[in-house]
């Protein structure tokens, strides 16, 4: 969980959710053994360590090597996953304090 005032934590948590959605899409569209799927899997499973710039660069390189149609399908599926089930992102957010409305 992260606190909204912790910008670094917010970025890491949201990035993690994005990479997990991207991994699910890559697995479905490209298959388990594709190099892009493997690269995204590494980034998606960085639970205890921050997603490093190196992981992001590798994923970007793999995405750029894909055919335009495959890349578009992959990113569309990732976006759809995040839009359809925003709870995966919202579950990570905990406000600083609960405020009552009078």
C-alpha positions as CSV (number, residue, x, y, z in Angstrom):
1,X,0.0,0.0,0.0
2,X,1.1,3.5,-0.5
3,X,0.4,6.9,0.9
4,X,-0.6,9.5,-1.8
5,X,2.0,11.9,-0.2
6,X,4.7,9.4,-1.1
7,X,5.1,10.3,-4.8
8,X,7.9,7.7,-5.2
9,X,5.7,5.0,-3.7
10,X,2.8,6.0,-5.9
11,X,5.0,5.8,-9.0
12,X,6.3,2.3,-8.1
13,X,2.9,0.9,-7.2
14,X,1.2,2.2,-10.3
15,X,4.2,1.2,-12.5
16,X,4.0,-2.3,-11.0
17,X,0.3,-2.5,-11.8
18,X,1.0,-1.3,-15.4
19,X,3.7,-3.9,-15.9
20,X,1.5,-6.7,-14.5
21,X,-1.3,-5.7,-16.9
22,X,1.2,-5.5,-19.8
23,X,2.6,-9.0,-18.8
24,X,-0.9,-10.5,-18.9
25,X,-1.5,-9.0,-22.3
26,X,1.9,-10.1,-23.6
27,X,1.4,-13.6,-22.3
28,X,-2.0,-13.8,-24.1
29,X,-0.9,-12.2,-27.4
30,X,2.7,-13.2,-27.7
31,X,3.0,-16.3,-25.6
32,X,5.2,-17.3,-22.7
33,X,8.4,-17.8,-24.6
34,X,8.5,-14.5,-26.5
35,X,11.4,-12.2,-25.5
36,X,9.0,-9.3,-24.9
37,X,6.9,-11.4,-22.5
38,X,10.0,-12.5,-20.6
39,X,11.2,-8.9,-20.3
40,X,7.9,-7.6,-19.1
41,X,7.6,-10.5,-16.6
42,X,10.9,-9.3,-15.0
43,X,9.6,-5.8,-14.6
44,X,6.2,-7.0,-13.5
45,X,7.6,-9.1,-10.7
46,X,9.8,-6.4,-9.0
47,X,7.8,-6.6,-5.8
48,X,10.5,-5.9,-3.2
49,X,12.9,-3.9,-5.4
50,X,12.0,-0.8,-7.3
51,X,11.5,-1.2,-11.0
52,X,14.8,0.0,-12.3
53,X,15.5,2.2,-15.3
54,X,17.3,-0.8,-16.8
55,X,14.1,-3.0,-16.7
56,X,12.1,-0.2,-18.3
57,X,14.7,0.3,-21.1
58,X,14.7,-3.5,-21.9
59,X,10.9,-3.5,-22.1
60,X,10.8,-0.4,-24.3
61,X,13.4,-2.0,-26.6
62,X,11.3,-5.2,-26.8
63,X,8.2,-3.2,-27.5
64,X,9.9,-1.2,-30.3
65,X,11.0,-4.5,-32.0
66,X,7.4,-5.7,-32.3
67,X,5.4,-5.3,-35.5
68,X,3.2,-2.1,-35.2
69,X,0.1,-4.2,-35.2
70,X,1.3,-6.5,-32.4
71,X,2.5,-3.6,-30.3
72,X,-0.8,-1.7,-30.8
73,X,-2.8,-4.9,-29.9
74,X,-0.6,-5.4,-26.8
75,X,-0.9,-1.8,-25.5
76,X,-4.7,-1.7,-26.3
77,X,-5.2,-4.9,-24.3
78,X,-3.1,-3.5,-21.4
79,X,-5.1,-0.3,-21.4
80,X,-8.4,-2.2,-21.6
81,X,-7.3,-4.3,-18.6
82,X,-6.5,-1.3,-16.5
83,X,-9.7,0.6,-17.5
84,X,-11.9,-2.5,-17.0
85,X,-10.5,-3.3,-13.6
86,X,-9.2,-0.1,-12.0
87,X,-9.5,-1.7,-8.6
88,X,-6.1,-3.2,-9.1
89,X,-4.7,0.4,-8.9
90,X,-7.2,1.8,-6.4
91,X,-6.5,-1.0,-3.9
92,X,-3.0,0.4,-3.6
93,X,-4.1,3.8,-2.6
94,X,-4.7,4.7,1.1
95,X,-5.4,8.3,1.9
96,X,-3.3,10.0,4.6
97,X,-6.3,10.1,6.9
98,X,-10.0,9.4,6.8
99,X,-12.0,12.6,6.5
100,X,-15.6,12.7,7.6
101,X,-18.1,14.6,5.6
102,X,-20.6,16.5,7.7
